[in-house]
């Protein structure tokens, strides 16, 4: 099971410059915590379900086209590119990675 998270939801990599993102960041942080608990609960019940959080990148969507006071890290990617790369990430994971957070570039992300 893959959940759409965001770098904004990482409590270890707090992005202090993201003005106006408090509610969005809080909702993604809550999602991250919930899926970590879900992964551990399924593991204890010996269910072989892989649970992943995914950061899709800076995607050129309506949400991604808002005006910000900060520079984006790198270029925006298309929705198709984001989905394709996240599918590759999902397919590369197994039960040992359940309860982890990954970027579209297949890099593990800090919670």
C-alpha positions, 0 to 999 in steps of 0.5 A: 500500500502506497500513501502520498506524503510530502517532504512537508510532512517530515518532522526531521527535515522541517522546512521553516520557510514554507509559509502558509503550509502549516495545515498541509504539513500537519496533515502529512505528518499525521499520515506518516505517523499513522502509516508507521503504526499500521506497518508495525501492526501488520508486521506483528500480525504476520501480514505480508503487506508493504506500507510505504510513504511516498514524496512525489517530488515538486510536481507541476500541478495546480497546487504546485503552481502557486507563488512561493517566497522560496525557490524550489529545489530543482525543476518541477516534474510532470505528473506522468513523470512523478507517477512513473518514478513512484511506480518504480519505487513501489515495485522495488520494495519488499516487506523489509521496507514496510513502514518507510518513506521514499522520494520519487528518486528512490531515496529514503526520506527522513520521517 
